[in-house]
Amino acid sequence: MELKPIKTRKIYEEIVDQIRDLIARGELKPGDRLPAERVLVERLKVSRASIREAISALELMGILEVRSGEGTYVRKLRSEAVVAPLAWMITMEKGTVLELLEVRKFLEVQSAGMAAQLADEHELRELALALEDLKAEVNNPTSDGSSDHRFHYSITRATKNKIMIYIMDAISDLMGYVLKTSRSKLYAGKYTPALLYEEHSKIYEAIKAGDVMGARESMLTHLTGVEDEILKSFENEEVKN
């Protein structure tokens, strides 16, 4: 029988849960403004740092929107984004992040090979435009990763497989959360924007050349490297804690 150590929850995680519950019950509605930071501190009996950490997490999850000089508001979003715990889990749990990356690897390696076989001129042009945006981001490491998402999604569309596209649509929000949280971890390690651009270029060139194995291998190399770097960052955080 395997027993796992009990993990103590952080204060900001409790705050996140409370706010999500309020939204799920309809006590906080889309467009509502959250109480001021000092009010939350007084009511919850926590520090300002914990409040700020919770709001940052909820903003990252797409639940809250911080408007400079105006306050923090509940975003208009689909109900499942609030009710389902998965979005919260992947921003915090190492295991869940890695599981999602495994799914991504399975889907996108196959997609890259199919795209090399099936991509038409229009789809290759879409990939080229996304790659140009990634090149521009080499000098903008604070990018939100939208060009990266566009590049990968364009590959999936080039498969012309409706089920593959549907699956990628279904998990695109989750991918977005992981990409946002992982981007800073990647840049803190070996992955610079220039290296990411180089790896995406190899994927594009293989697809453009109709090189099925080359496209699959380039995608696998890229996603495995990203996965390894994120795992290292989690391990470093565990050592610090």
KOLNULO-489392 format. One record per residue (C-alpha): residue number from 0; residue in one letter; x negated, y, z. Coordinates in Angstrom, 1 decimal. Last residue first. Layout:
resi|resn|c1|c2|c3
NUM|a|X|Y|Z
...
//
This chain:
resi|resn|c1|c2|c3
240|n|-10.3|24.7|-1.1
239|k|-13.4|25.5|-3.0
238|v|-13.9|21.9|-4.0
237|e|-10.3|21.7|-5.2
236|e|-10.7|24.8|-7.3
235|n|-13.8|23.3|-9.0
234|e|-11.8|20.2|-9.7
233|f|-9.1|22.2|-11.3
232|s|-11.6|24.1|-13.5
231|k|-13.2|20.8|-14.6
230|l|-9.8|19.4|-15.6
229|i|-9.2|22.5|-17.7
228|e|-12.5|22.1|-19.5
227|d|-11.9|18.4|-20.2
226|e|-8.4|19.1|-21.6
225|v|-9.7|21.9|-23.9
224|g|-12.5|19.6|-25.1
223|t|-10.1|16.8|-25.8
222|l|-7.8|19.1|-27.6
221|h|-10.5|20.4|-30.0
220|t|-12.2|17.0|-30.6
219|l|-8.8|15.4|-31.3
218|m|-7.8|18.2|-33.7
217|s|-11.1|17.9|-35.6
216|e|-10.8|14.1|-35.7
215|r|-7.2|14.2|-37.0
214|a|-8.1|16.9|-39.7
213|g|-11.2|15.0|-40.8
212|m|-9.2|11.7|-41.0
211|v|-6.6|13.3|-43.2
210|d|-8.9|15.4|-45.4
209|g|-6.4|17.2|-47.7
208|a|-9.0|20.0|-48.2
207|k|-6.7|22.6|-46.6
206|i|-6.0|20.3|-43.7
205|a|-9.8|19.8|-43.1
204|e|-10.5|23.5|-43.5
203|y|-7.7|24.4|-41.0
202|i|-9.0|22.0|-38.3
201|k|-12.5|23.2|-38.8
200|s|-11.4|26.8|-38.4
199|h|-9.5|26.0|-35.2
198|e|-12.7|24.7|-33.7
197|e|-14.6|27.8|-34.7
196|y|-11.8|30.1|-33.4
195|l|-11.9|28.3|-30.0
194|l|-15.7|28.7|-30.0
193|a|-15.5|32.5|-30.7
192|p|-12.7|32.9|-28.0
191|t|-15.2|31.4|-25.6
190|y|-14.8|27.9|-24.2
189|k|-17.7|26.9|-22.0
188|g|-15.9|27.8|-18.8
187|a|-14.2|30.9|-17.4
186|y|-12.7|31.5|-20.8
185|l|-11.0|28.1|-20.6
184|k|-9.6|28.7|-17.1
183|s|-8.2|32.1|-18.2
182|r|-6.5|30.4|-21.1
181|s|-5.1|27.6|-19.0
180|t|-2.3|29.4|-17.3
179|k|-1.0|31.1|-20.4
178|l|-1.5|28.0|-22.6
177|v|0.2|25.8|-19.9
176|y|3.2|28.1|-19.7
175|g|3.5|28.3|-23.5
174|m|3.3|24.5|-23.8
173|l|6.2|24.2|-21.4
172|d|8.2|26.7|-23.6
171|s|7.2|24.8|-26.7
170|i|8.4|21.4|-25.3
169|a|11.7|21.2|-27.1
168|d|10.5|22.9|-30.2
167|m|7.6|20.5|-30.4
166|i|10.1|17.6|-30.2
165|y|12.3|19.1|-32.8
164|i|9.3|19.6|-35.2
163|m|8.3|16.0|-34.8
162|i|11.9|14.9|-35.3
161|k|12.3|17.1|-38.4
160|n|9.1|15.7|-40.0
159|k|8.0|18.3|-42.6
158|t|4.5|17.7|-41.4
157|a|3.7|21.4|-42.2
156|r|6.0|22.5|-39.4
155|t|3.7|20.8|-36.9
154|i|0.7|22.6|-38.4
153|s|2.5|25.9|-38.2
152|y|3.2|25.2|-34.5
151|h|-0.6|24.8|-33.8
150|f|-1.5|28.1|-35.5
149|r|1.4|30.0|-34.0
148|h|0.6|28.8|-30.5
147|d|-3.0|30.0|-31.0
146|s|-1.8|33.3|-32.3
145|s|0.4|33.8|-29.3
144|g|-2.4|33.1|-26.9
143|d|-1.7|36.1|-24.6
142|s|-4.9|37.8|-25.7
141|t|-7.3|39.0|-22.9
140|p|-10.3|37.7|-24.8
139|n|-10.0|40.4|-27.5
138|n|-13.1|40.4|-29.6
137|v|-12.6|36.8|-30.8
136|e|-8.9|37.7|-31.0
135|a|-9.3|39.0|-34.5
134|k|-10.5|35.6|-35.6
133|l|-7.4|34.1|-34.0
132|d|-5.3|36.5|-36.0
131|e|-7.1|35.3|-39.2
130|l|-6.4|31.7|-38.2
129|a|-2.7|32.5|-37.9
128|l|-2.8|34.0|-41.4
127|a|-4.6|31.0|-42.8
126|l|-2.1|28.6|-41.2
125|e|0.8|30.5|-42.8
124|r|-1.0|30.5|-46.1
123|l|-1.4|26.7|-45.8
122|e|2.3|26.4|-45.2
121|h|3.2|28.4|-48.3
120|e|0.8|26.5|-50.4
119|d|2.1|23.1|-49.4
118|a|1.1|20.9|-46.4
117|l|1.8|17.2|-46.9
116|q|-1.3|15.1|-46.6
115|a|-3.4|17.3|-44.4
114|a|-0.3|18.2|-42.5
113|m|0.3|14.5|-41.7
112|g|-3.2|14.2|-40.3
111|a|-2.8|17.4|-38.2
110|s|0.6|16.2|-36.9
109|q|-0.8|12.9|-35.7
108|v|-3.5|14.7|-33.7
107|e|-0.8|17.2|-32.6
106|l|1.7|14.8|-31.1
105|f|-0.7|12.5|-29.1
104|k|-2.8|15.4|-28.0
103|r|0.2|17.4|-26.9
102|v|1.5|14.5|-24.9
101|e|-1.9|14.2|-23.2
100|l|-1.9|17.9|-22.5
99|l|1.5|17.5|-20.8
98|e|0.1|14.7|-18.6
97|l|-2.9|16.9|-17.8
96|v|-0.7|19.8|-16.7
95|t|1.4|17.4|-14.6
94|g|-1.6|16.0|-12.8
93|k|-3.1|19.4|-12.0
92|e|0.1|20.7|-10.5
91|m|0.7|24.4|-10.2
90|t|1.9|26.0|-13.5
89|i|3.1|22.6|-14.7
88|m|5.3|22.1|-11.7
87|w|7.2|25.4|-12.0
86|a|8.3|24.6|-15.5
85|l|9.2|21.1|-14.5
84|p|11.5|22.2|-11.7
83|a|14.6|22.5|-14.0
82|v|17.1|24.9|-12.6
81|v|15.6|28.2|-13.7
80|a|14.3|27.3|-17.2
79|e|17.4|25.2|-17.6
78|s|19.6|28.3|-17.3
77|r|18.2|29.8|-20.4
76|l|16.7|33.2|-19.9
75|k|17.5|36.9|-19.4
74|r|14.7|38.1|-17.1
73|v|15.2|39.0|-13.4
72|y|13.6|42.4|-12.8
71|t|10.6|43.8|-11.0
70|g|10.1|47.5|-10.5
69|e|10.3|50.7|-12.6
68|g|6.8|52.2|-12.7
67|s|5.4|49.4|-14.8
66|r|8.1|46.8|-15.5
65|v|7.4|43.4|-14.0
64|e|9.6|40.7|-15.7
63|l|10.7|37.7|-13.7
62|i|11.6|34.1|-14.8
61|g|9.1|33.7|-17.7
60|m|7.0|31.2|-15.8
59|l|4.1|33.6|-15.7
58|e|6.4|36.3|-14.2
57|l|7.4|33.8|-11.5
56|a|3.8|33.1|-10.7
55|s|2.9|36.8|-10.6
54|i|5.9|37.5|-8.4
53|a|4.8|34.7|-6.0
52|e|1.2|36.0|-5.8
51|r|2.4|39.6|-5.2
50|i|4.7|38.4|-2.4
49|s|1.8|36.4|-0.8
48|a|-0.6|39.4|-1.1
47|r|2.0|41.7|0.5
46|s|2.0|39.4|3.6
45|v|5.0|37.4|4.9
44|k|7.9|38.1|7.2
43|l|10.4|37.2|4.5
42|r|12.7|40.2|5.2
41|e|9.9|42.7|6.0
40|v|7.6|41.7|3.1
39|l|10.5|41.6|0.7
38|v|11.5|45.1|1.7
37|r|7.8|46.3|1.3
36|e|7.8|44.8|-2.2
35|a|10.9|46.6|-3.3
34|p|14.1|44.4|-3.7
33|l|14.3|42.6|-7.0
32|r|16.1|44.3|-9.8
31|d|19.0|42.5|-11.5
30|g|18.9|42.2|-15.3
29|p|19.6|38.5|-15.3
28|k|21.4|37.6|-12.1
27|l|20.3|37.2|-8.5
26|e|23.0|35.7|-6.3
25|g|23.9|33.4|-9.2
24|r|23.1|30.2|-7.3
23|a|20.2|29.4|-9.7
22|i|18.8|32.9|-9.3
21|l|18.8|32.7|-5.5
20|d|17.3|29.2|-5.7
19|r|14.5|30.5|-8.0
18|i|13.8|33.3|-5.5
17|q|13.6|30.9|-2.6
16|d|11.4|28.5|-4.5
15|v|9.0|31.2|-5.4
14|i|8.7|32.4|-1.8
13|e|8.0|28.9|-0.7
12|e|5.2|28.6|-3.3
11|y|3.8|32.0|-2.1
10|i|3.4|30.6|1.4
9|k|1.3|27.6|0.3
8|r|2.6|24.1|0.8
7|t|0.6|21.8|3.0
6|k|-0.3|18.6|1.2
5|i|0.3|15.3|3.0
4|p|-2.5|12.8|2.1
3|k|-1.5|9.9|-0.1
2|l|-0.7|6.4|1.1
1|e|-1.4|3.4|-1.1
0|m|0.0|0.0|0.0
//
